[in-house]
Amino acid sequence: MKLGLLSPFPPKKCGVGIYSYNLYRNLKDKVDVIRIGDNESDSDFKINFCSFKLGEQLQRIIESQGIDIIHVEYNAPQFGRLSLNAGLISALRSIKIPKVITLHEVQYDRKCGFIEKARLGILRLIEKKLISYSDRVIVHTPNQAEFLRKKYSTKKVECIYHGLELKDIIKKNTKNLLFLGIITPSKGVHYLIGAMSGLSEYNLTIAGDTPKGMQVYKKKLLSLISEKGLKNVKTDFRWIPENDKEEYFRSAGIVVLPYTWAPYQSGVLHSAVSYGIPVVVTNTGSLGEIAKEFLIGEVIKPGISEEISEGIKVVSKNYSKYSAGIMKYRKVANWETVSNKHAKLYASLLKNIA
């Protein structure tokens, strides 16, 4: 079996790329994997994901390499914002071999204004087409799978958990808090800073990159820290390389994800579990689903600093309960188990067309 894995890969600064590299690393002894990346990726082939001729580019690779299955790791911006992913949709429609797509975002219903409602409508149209032109659809939580099955009346959708690299678990200082990831207003970092006034015995590190156009938000966060005189908050505004991530996770006792909008499962949440760290997460999109199902942390309302503060205190007081939940999740979501499930899915598709 030869698999074409279409995705960004490191060194591109991209969470989906990191996920795909981990999947590739754990699949390559089970399946012959051809990595198809963009120009910033370390991959076997590099193509333009946003091209209207994406299907032609993929077909040439499929034929030259004898690829049996194409698997797309999907995140809407990677495949062209302005083109509305038209190249990918056309490619999936034209390619004749089995096609698998992992939706790293699922467009749940949510209350929003006119502009956001229009954006949601567009993303839903794209989502519907991607599902219709794929043979299997993978998502990372059971609720995401059930939502899509009902929304689009389909039986193609399967849940395969996100994947965990199992690290040695060391004793944690529950007073050390960590926020790590891309920093935008929808990540709710300003609410987390607001919570720190009532958490004088805790120390918070905020580490992550501020994308283009987010400099005003970065200044707002620094001003909040200064105005409140928070000596227990440190910042590291940059893309955090893997070695530095490990150091941050090793030092953390609780990882906080105060997002106000999250149509995705979080790579940071899964990194926390990889290191045995309980989480405080908001109940938005699919973010809190794994935390609820496996009791790996406290799930709180979004957009309220007092909720964050209380959630942190609850996790700190009940640390052993959440640590036990983490051990349960690690058994079913480690990369070895996850990669085996992918390999079985590919094999079943090929068997069905044999």
N, C-alpha and C positions, 0 to 999 in steps of 0.2 A: 504494500500500500504506500502510495506517495501523496503527501499532503502539501498543498500550497497554503501557507499561513500569511494572510494579507493584513498587515498591521504596521504602525510605527514600531521601531525598536530603539533601544539606547544606541548611541549616546543622545538621541533626541530627548529633550526634557519634557516628558509626557508620562502620565500615570498609566495610560493604556499600554504604552510601549514597555514599561517595566513589567506589567502584568503579562504581556505577550512573551517577553523574554523568559519569564519564569515558567510559563506554559511550555514554550519550546524546549527549555533546558530539561524539563521533566518528561517530555514526550519523545525526544529524539532517540531514545533507546528502544522505544516501542513502535514508532512510526518513522518513516523516512520523510523528514520535514524540509520543505523548501521555503525559506523566509523571503517574502516579497514586501519590501519596505518603501518608504519615501526617500527623498534625497538626503535627509538628515539621519537616516538609519543605517546601522551596521547590519546588512542583510545580503542574501545571495543575489537578489535582483532589486533594482531601484526604479520606481515608476512614479508618475505624477498622479496622485490620488484624486486630484480635482479635475482632471482632464475629461472632456466629453468622450474621448476615445479610450477611456479606461478599459472597456471590454476588449478592444482590439489588442491593447498591450498585454492584458492578462491571457488572452487566447494564444498569443505567440509563445508565452512562457509555458502555458499548459501543454501545448503541442511539442515544444522543444524538450521539455523535461519529463513528459509522460505522466503528468499529474492526474490523480484519480479523484481528488476531492479538493474544493476550495473552502477555506474557513476564513471569514472576515471578522476581525475584531473591530466592532463599530462604535464610533463616537462621531456625532454629526459634524462638528467643525472640521475634522480631519479630511472630509470628503467634499468640501466646498460650501461655504456659507451662501455666497451669492448665487451659485448654480443650483442650490437646494438639493445637493447630492445626486443630480441628474445622471452624472457619469456612472456612479455606483449602481443606481437603480437600473440603468440600461444594461450594464455589465451582467448583473444578476439575471436579468430577463433573457439575455442572449446566450450565456454560457450553458452548455448542455450537461456537463458533469455535475454530480451532487454538490450542493452549496449549503454550508452551515454559516450562520451569523450569530455572534454573541452581541447582544444589546447591552452595552455598558450603562445605558440610560433607559428607563422606562417612563413613559409620559403619563403619570397618574393624573386623575382629576384634582384640581386645586382651585381655590378662590383667587382671582387675580383681576387686574384692571384690563382695559380694552387692548392695550398694546401687547401685554403678556398673553392675553387670551388668543389674540391673533397668532402670536408666535407658537403657542401651544397647538393651535389648529394646524399650522404648517408642519410642525414636528410630528403630529399624529398622522397626517397624510403620508409623510415620508416613512414613518414606522409601519403603517399598513402595507405600503408597497414593498418594503424590504421583507416583511414577513411573507407576503404572497409569492414573492419570487425566490424564496429560500426553501430548502427541503427540511431543515431543522433550525430551530431558534433556541439559543441558550441564554438564560438569565441566571442571576446569582441568589435569588431567594424564592421560596415556595409561593409567597404572596405575589411577587412579580409574575411568576408563571401563571398563576390562577387568574390574575387580572387580565393578562394578554389573551388567554384562552377564551375568556368570556367576552372581552372587548371586540375581538376580531373573529370570534366563532371558529377557532382553529385548534387542531390537535398536534400541531408541530412543535409546541413550546415545551422545553424541559428545563428543570432547575439543576444546575451543577454549581456547587458553592464556589466562592471566589478563589480560594487557594491560599494556603498558609505555609510559609517556610518555618519549620519548627526550630526555634532557637532554644538554647539552654535557659531555663528560668532561674533567675537569681533573686535574692531577697530584695524587696522594694521599699523605698521610703515613700509612704502614701501621701506625704505632704508635698512631693514634687509633682507639679502639674505640667503637661505638655500640650501645646497646640502645634501641629506640624502640617504644612501643606500650602497650596496656592492660596494667597491672601486676597480676597475680594469681599465686598460688603455682604454677599450672600453666605459667606462663611461665618458671619456673626461674631467676628473677633471683638468688635466694639462692645458687645454685650458681655463677653468673657472678661474684658478689662474692667467693665462696670462691676462685675461680681467680686473682683479682687479686693475692693474696699472692705468687704465683710469677711475676708479670708486672710487675715494678717499673719496667721501661723503657717500659711502655705506659700510656696514659691512657684511662679509660673514662667515658663519659657515659651515664647512665640517665635517659631522658626519657619520660614518659607519665603517663596518668591512673590513679589508684587508685579503682576504683568503690566504691559504697556497700558497707559491710561488709568492706572491705579495709584499714581503718586499722590494725588489729593487725599485718597483714603489712607495711605501710609502716613501722611502728615497728621491726619485726624487721629490715628491711633497713638502716635507719639505724643500729640498734644494731650490726649486723654490721660496717658500715663503720667505726664508731667503735671497736669492740673490737679490730679488726685494725689500726687506725691507718692506714687506706688514704687517703693524701693524693692518690692518683692516680685517685680515683673521685669524680665529681660527679653530683648528682641534680637533676632538674627535674620534680617531681611535679605535673602538671597536664595537661589536654587540650592537646595541642600543635597550634596552628593551622598551616595550610599554609605560610605564609611562614616560620615558625620551623622547620618540618620541613625546608624547603629549606636553611636555614642549617646545621642539624645534619648533613644528608647531605653538603653541600658540604665540611664539616670532617672527615668520617669517612673512614678508610681501610679499615676492616673492620666489617661489621655482624654482630652476634652474636645468634642466636636460640636460646637454651638451653632451649626448651620441653620439658616432660615429657609433655604431651598436646596433640595438634594434629590434629583431624579435618579441617582446612581447609588450603588453600593460603594463604600469608601475603601480605597486601598490603604489609607492611614489606619482606619479601624482594624483592618486585617493585619497590618504590620504590628499594631498594638497587641493583638491576640497572639501573633507569632512570638512575641517577647513575654507573653503571660501578663499583660497589663490590662486591668479593667478600664472601662470607658464610661464617660458621661456623654450621651448623644441626644439630640433633639428628635422629636417625633415628627419628622418631615420627610415626605417622599418615602423611599424605602430604607432610609438610614437607620431607623430604630428596629427594623424587623429582626435582624439576627440577634441584637442585644436582648430583645424580648423573648425570642424563641429559646435561646440557650442561656439566658441570665448571665451575660458577660459584662453587664454594666447597667447603669441607671438611665432610663429614658425620660426626658423632660419636655415641657412645652418650649417651642422656639420663641426667641425674641424677648426673653425676660431674664434679666441679670440675677434676680433673686432665685429663680428656678435653677440656674446654673450653680449658684452658691450652695443651695440646699442639696442638689444632686451630688456635688463633690463631697459634701459632708456625709451623705448616706453611703456612698461607695467606700469612703475611708473607714466608716464604722463597721461595715459589713463586708470587709475585703475578702475574707475566706469564702463567703458564699459566691461571689463573682469569680474568684479564682477557680472554684469547682466547675462553674459553668464554662469557663475558658477551656478546661481540660476536656470537657465533653465535645466542644466544638472542634478542638484540635484533632480529635479522633476521626471526624467525618469530613473535615475540610483541608487536611494537609495535602500538599501538592502531589504526593504519590497517589493518593486516593482520587484526587481530582483529575489527574492526567490519565489514570486508568479508565475513568468514566468517559473522558473524551475519546480515548482509543476505541472503547466498546461502541460508542455512538457512531464513529466513522465506519467501523466494521459492519454495523447493522445496516447502514445506508448502502454500502457496497453489496451486501448480501441481498438486499431488496431489489437491486437492479441486475443481479447476476442471472 
